[in-house]
Amino acid sequence: MADYILAGAESQGRQLSVTDALNRAHLSVSEPIREQIIREDIIAKVSKRSKSLTLPPTSKKKTPIKTTGGVKSEEQLIADTRERLAKAFGS
């Protein structure tokens, strides 16, 4: 392929080095394979990333959900929120 590229360049009166001809030949031959490799690399990265986004459970023990047993008044909700904030931030 490099010989054909060199011959074509000579027929057009252009000087082309052997290195340039080899590089051009390599690119023209490997282009379909290069696209496939890039595509497979992107697919592998996306599938790896999608697997890492799922969080596995940390333990099999389930914590019970606390229920209030009814509707709370606005004052009770505010008091509960203040209590939780004081507990969380220590104020």
Buried (B, 14 or more C-beta within 10 A) or exposed (E): EBEEBBEEBEEEEEEBEEEBBBEBBEEEEEEEEEEEEEEEEEEEEEEEEEEEEEEEEEEEEEEEEEEEEEEEEEEEEEEEEEEEEEEEEEE
